[in-house]
Amino acid sequence: MTAVPTPSQLAQIDDEQLAHLAMSWRTRAGYGDRDAFGVAHALEVERRRRLRQSQLQQLPAEPMAPRPWWKFWSTSPSGSSDGPMSTT
């Protein structure tokens, strides 16, 4: 692989092999191989894209209830906790 891989070629590589290839191409680029920079970059972009998708799947389905921005010290969404400026 001396040319920048296409998305279809990257899709055929599993995550573990992708991480290994990205590291080895980045090492080659670090030693001054000009052709390795583009390949290393493409591999790393694909690796980050896959990591981002897997992290998004782990997010909770329900968002937390919003609270007013000025009650940043509050721990409950209703704002009924005793914060540092509470007068009750």
N, C-alpha and C positions, 0 to 999 in steps of 0.2 A: 504494500500500500504506500505509494509515493505521492499520489495525487490526493486532493481533499476528498474524503468519502462522501457519497451521496446519502440522503436521508434513508433510502431503501437499504443501503449497505449497513448503515448504523443500526437499523431496526433489527437486523439479523444477529447482532452481537448481544450477548447477555451482559447483565450489569457488572458482574465480577471481571469478565474479560475486558469490558469497556474501561473500567477503572485501571486495570493493568496496562492496557494499551495507551491510555491517556498519560499515565505516569512515564512510561518508557519513551513516548514521543516527546514529552516535555523535557525529559532528560537530554535527548538528542538535540532538541532545540537549544537547550542551555549550553551545549558544547559547540554551538555555532552552526549547526546544520540549518541553512535557510529554508530548505524545503519542509523541514519538520515543524516549523511554526504554524503553518496553516492546518496541517493534519492534527497537531496537538490541540489547537484551538477548537476545531470541529468536534473532536472527541470530548473535550471538556464541556463544551456547550451542550452536547447531547447528554452527558452525565448529569449536569446541573438541571436540565429539563426533566429528566426522569426523577431526580431527587425531589424537585419541586412538586411534581405530580403526586408522588407517594406521600409527601408531607401534607398536601391539600386533602388527601383522602382520609387522613387521620384527624382532621379538625372536627369538632362537634357539629352536629347538624343544626342545632338551635343556637342562635346568637343570644348573648346575655342581654338582659333588659337594660335599656339605656338609662343613664342617670345624668343629671345636669353637670356640665363641665366645671362649674364653680364648687361642686361638692366632691373634689378629688380625694378628700380624706375619708369620705364615707365608705364603709365596707359593704353596706347593703344597698341594693338598687333603689329602695324607697327613701334613702337619705335619713333614716331615723336613728342612726347610731350616734353615740356621744363623741363628736369630733373635738379637735382642739379649740374650736370657736363656738361650741354649742352653748346656748344660753338656757337650756332647760334643765 
